[in-house]
């Protein structure tokens, strides 16, 4: 007997819908942050090339920093770069935190579905004169399905949360290293 994923989903009960909703949100956030991180990486690469070449090459996509940076003192330039990029990193990080939030909520919804499925199973036992495995199997199955789906969404969210934090951190490290190179060559 073949069972489709849709049939499994439907047999998970009413708590599968909020899990599906959060999984769609997570998928959208994960894709959007992937694009943002690629743009951020390109922005840093172009900015560092612009900085190290003293404006001769590379693309400066940072509006708040212009050619005046080359006439600033080391301290002023360093503070400006730090302030501007900290704001950018914080903005990127906010959405990454949303991915982690969805990763925290999804298994809780799965556990609520588990409790709901077990309540159904025990109500079936309480209402029956004769207890059989078949009588409680539906409720237990529902409980396990919601738990499984909730955990699957959480695992995916937490994986991308950690991956994106690592990528963001490595790009910030690259920026710091490049800025230090700029100040050494200055």
C-alpha positions as CSV (number, residue, x, y, z in Angstrom):
1,X,0.0,0.0,0.0
2,X,1.5,3.3,-1.2
3,X,0.8,6.4,0.8
4,X,1.6,9.8,-0.6
5,X,3.2,12.5,1.4
6,X,0.0,14.5,1.1
7,X,-1.9,11.6,2.7
8,X,0.6,11.5,5.5
9,X,0.3,15.2,5.9
10,X,-3.4,15.1,6.2
11,X,-3.4,12.2,8.6
12,X,-1.2,14.4,10.9
13,X,-4.3,16.3,12.0
14,X,-5.1,20.0,12.5
15,X,-1.7,21.0,13.9
16,X,0.0,20.2,10.5
17,X,-1.4,23.3,9.0
18,X,0.5,25.7,11.3
19,X,3.6,23.6,10.8
20,X,3.1,23.9,7.0
21,X,2.6,27.6,7.4
22,X,5.8,28.0,9.3
23,X,7.7,25.8,6.9
24,X,6.6,28.0,4.0
25,X,7.8,31.1,5.9
26,X,11.1,29.4,6.8
27,X,11.6,28.4,3.1
28,X,11.0,32.0,2.0
29,X,13.3,33.4,4.6
30,X,16.0,30.9,3.9
31,X,16.0,31.7,0.1
32,X,15.8,35.5,0.8
33,X,18.8,35.4,3.2
34,X,20.8,33.3,0.7
35,X,20.4,36.1,-1.9
36,X,21.2,38.8,0.7
37,X,24.3,37.0,1.8
38,X,25.5,36.6,-1.8
39,X,24.9,40.3,-2.3
40,X,26.7,41.1,1.0
41,X,29.7,39.0,0.0
42,X,29.9,40.8,-3.4
43,X,29.5,44.2,-1.6
44,X,32.4,43.4,0.7
45,X,34.6,42.1,-2.1
46,X,33.9,45.2,-4.2
47,X,34.3,47.6,-1.3
48,X,37.7,46.1,-0.2
49,X,38.9,46.3,-3.8
50,X,37.8,50.0,-3.9
51,X,39.4,50.7,-0.5
52,X,42.7,49.0,-1.1
53,X,43.0,50.5,-4.6
54,X,42.1,53.9,-3.2
55,X,39.1,54.2,-5.4
56,X,40.8,53.2,-8.6
57,X,39.0,49.9,-9.0
58,X,36.3,47.9,-7.4
59,X,32.8,49.1,-6.7
60,X,31.8,50.9,-3.6
61,X,28.1,50.1,-3.1
62,X,28.0,51.6,0.3
63,X,26.3,55.0,0.1
64,X,27.5,56.2,3.5
65,X,31.2,55.8,2.5
66,X,32.6,57.8,-0.4
67,X,36.0,59.0,-1.7
68,X,36.3,61.2,1.4
69,X,37.4,58.2,3.3
70,X,40.8,58.4,1.8
71,X,41.4,61.8,3.3
72,X,40.1,60.9,6.8
73,X,42.3,60.0,9.7
74,X,42.8,56.3,10.4
75,X,40.6,56.6,13.5
76,X,37.8,58.4,11.7
77,X,37.8,56.0,8.7
78,X,37.9,53.0,10.9
79,X,35.0,54.3,13.0
80,X,32.9,55.1,9.9
81,X,33.6,51.7,8.3
82,X,32.8,49.9,11.6
83,X,29.6,51.8,12.2
84,X,28.3,51.4,8.6
85,X,29.0,47.7,8.4
86,X,27.7,47.0,11.9
87,X,24.3,48.4,10.9
88,X,24.4,46.3,7.8
89,X,25.3,43.1,9.7
90,X,22.6,43.8,12.3
91,X,20.0,44.2,9.6
92,X,21.0,40.9,8.0
93,X,21.1,39.2,11.3
94,X,17.6,40.1,12.3
95,X,16.1,38.0,9.6
96,X,18.5,35.1,10.4
97,X,17.1,35.3,13.9
98,X,13.6,34.9,12.5
99,X,14.7,31.6,10.9
100,X,15.9,30.5,14.3
101,X,12.6,31.5,15.8
102,X,10.7,29.4,13.3
103,X,13.0,26.6,14.1
104,X,12.1,26.9,17.7
105,X,8.3,27.2,17.1
106,X,7.9,24.3,14.7
107,X,8.8,21.4,17.1
108,X,6.6,23.0,19.8
109,X,3.7,22.9,17.3
110,X,4.7,19.3,16.6
111,X,4.6,18.5,20.3
112,X,1.1,20.1,20.7
113,X,0.0,17.8,17.8
114,X,1.5,14.9,19.7
115,X,-0.5,15.7,22.8
116,X,-3.6,16.2,20.7
117,X,-3.0,12.8,19.0
118,X,-2.5,11.1,22.3
119,X,-5.7,12.6,23.7
120,X,-7.6,11.2,20.7
121,X,-6.0,7.8,21.4
122,X,-6.9,7.8,25.0
123,X,-10.4,9.0,24.4
124,X,-10.8,6.1,22.0
125,X,-9.7,3.8,24.7
126,X,-12.1,5.4,27.3
127,X,-15.0,5.2,24.9
128,X,-14.5,1.6,23.8
129,X,-15.7,-1.6,25.5
130,X,-12.9,-3.6,23.9
131,X,-9.5,-2.1,23.4
132,X,-7.5,-3.0,20.3
133,X,-4.3,-1.7,18.7
134,X,-6.3,-0.5,15.7
135,X,-8.4,1.6,18.0
136,X,-5.5,3.8,19.2
137,X,-3.2,3.5,16.2
138,X,-4.8,6.6,14.5
139,X,-4.2,8.9,17.4
140,X,-0.6,7.6,18.0
141,X,0.1,7.9,14.2
142,X,-1.2,11.5,14.2
143,X,1.0,12.2,17.2
144,X,4.2,10.9,15.6
145,X,3.5,12.6,12.3
146,X,3.2,16.0,13.8
147,X,6.3,15.5,15.9
148,X,8.2,14.3,12.8
149,X,7.2,17.2,10.6
150,X,7.8,19.8,13.4
151,X,11.2,18.4,14.0
152,X,12.0,18.3,10.3
153,X,11.2,22.0,10.0
154,X,13.2,22.8,13.1
155,X,16.3,20.9,11.8
156,X,16.3,22.7,8.5
157,X,15.8,26.1,10.1
158,X,18.5,25.6,12.7
159,X,20.9,24.2,10.0
160,X,20.5,27.4,7.9
161,X,20.5,29.6,11.0
162,X,24.0,28.2,11.9
163,X,25.2,28.2,8.3
164,X,24.2,31.8,7.7
165,X,25.7,33.0,11.0
166,X,28.9,31.3,10.0
167,X,28.9,32.9,6.5
168,X,28.1,36.3,8.0
169,X,30.9,35.9,10.5
170,X,33.4,34.9,7.9
171,X,32.5,37.8,5.7
172,X,32.9,40.2,8.6
173,X,36.3,38.7,9.3
174,X,37.2,39.2,5.7
175,X,36.1,42.8,5.9
176,X,38.2,43.4,9.1
177,X,41.2,41.8,7.5
178,X,40.9,43.9,4.4
179,X,40.4,47.1,6.3
180,X,43.5,46.4,8.4
181,X,45.4,45.8,5.1
182,X,44.1,49.2,3.9
183,X,45.4,51.0,7.0
184,X,48.8,49.2,6.9
185,X,49.3,50.3,3.2
186,X,48.1,53.8,3.9
